[in-house]
């Protein structure tokens, strides 16, 4: 397994719940990813801020399988 980490800041007023903000953070991390790997699992962990704050920070993790090249 390989893990890629992204620290994403989302404006706190662009959604009504933390879950919606986490989805926005995952979408932003997908756009920043250099490699488009399928299948993979994206998760977002809330780090700081609340809904309505100026900035809400998330740690987004992409978990993917690594292929060994012979």
Buried (B, 14 or more C-beta within 10 A) or exposed (E): EEEBEBEBBBBBEEBEEBEEBBBBBBBBBBEEBEEEEEEBEBEBEBEEBEBEBEEBBBBBBBEBEEEEEE
